[in-house]
Amino acid sequence: MTPFRLHFQRSRRQRLASELPQWLPAIAGSLGFGLGAAFLSSTASPVFLLLLLLPPVLYRGLFVLLIDLLCNPRQTVVIDVTDTAFVVRSPDPQPARDLAGIFQVFRSGTVWTVLHLDGSATAIPADAITDEQVQFLKSFALRAAAERRPRTG
């Protein structure tokens, strides 16, 4: 198959679903820490309110994401697939991933998800990719599965 390029827009909801789960431990910790600081400031001393500045400093990536989600309702994503690489460009270019590292391609509702050995998951709307392109990506996952199977005989 020849190299191909995919262009699509991700909505705020799609971005939340794909980018927020990695921040869930930070959100839980920040909420607990914030409640503790608020309790200490109300019972002991208002100086403890300064502790509320700590989570935005430690988890600035989370707060940048939340502000970006508020300011930009849609995000343009460009995916380049060459003979050997899978490159996602969504506003910041990411390093090229080897196609041989794709270990699963599956459809869930209206989204195709491509899982890579580096731990990344790329969600592609079903209407942005053709069946031939999906089969091309699946061929790498099937090849990886065949290599993992134990050989008998």
Residue pairs with C-beta under 8 A, 6 or more apart in sequence:
1 132
1 133
1 136
3 80
3 81
3 82
3 83
4 80
4 81
4 133
5 78
5 79
5 80
5 81
6 77
6 78
6 79
6 81
6 124
6 128
6 129
6 133
7 76
7 77
7 78
7 128
8 76
8 77
8 124
8 125
8 128
9 74
9 75
9 76
9 77
10 18
10 74
10 75
10 77
10 90
10 123
11 73
11 74
12 69
12 73
12 74
14 111
14 123
14 125
15 69
15 75
16 69
17 123
18 121
18 123
19 65
20 65
23 59
23 61
23 62
23 65
26 55
26 58
26 59
26 62
27 62
29 55
30 55
30 59
30 62
33 51
33 54
33 55
34 52
34 55
37 48
37 49
37 51
37 52
38 49
38 52
40 48
40 51
41 47
41 48
41 49
56 63
75 90
75 91
76 90
76 91
77 88
77 89
77 90
78 88
78 89
78 90
79 86
79 87
79 88
79 89
79 122
79 124
80 86
80 87
80 89
81 87
81 99
81 133
81 136
81 137
83 99
84 98
84 99
84 100
85 96
85 97
85 98
85 99
86 96
86 97
86 98
86 99
86 102
86 114
86 116
86 122
86 137
87 93
87 94
87 95
87 96
87 97
88 94
88 97
88 120
88 122
94 120
97 116
97 118
97 120
99 137
99 140
100 140
100 143
100 144
101 116
101 117
101 118
101 140
102 114
102 115
102 116
102 117
102 137
102 140
102 141
102 144
103 115
103 116
103 117
103 141
103 144
103 145
104 113
104 114
104 115
104 141
105 112
105 113
105 114
105 115
105 134
105 137
105 138
105 141
106 112
106 113
107 113
107 126
110 125
110 126
110 127
111 123
111 124
111 125
111 126
112 123
112 124
112 125
112 126
112 129
112 134
113 121
113 122
113 123
113 124
114 121
114 122
114 124
114 137
115 121
116 122
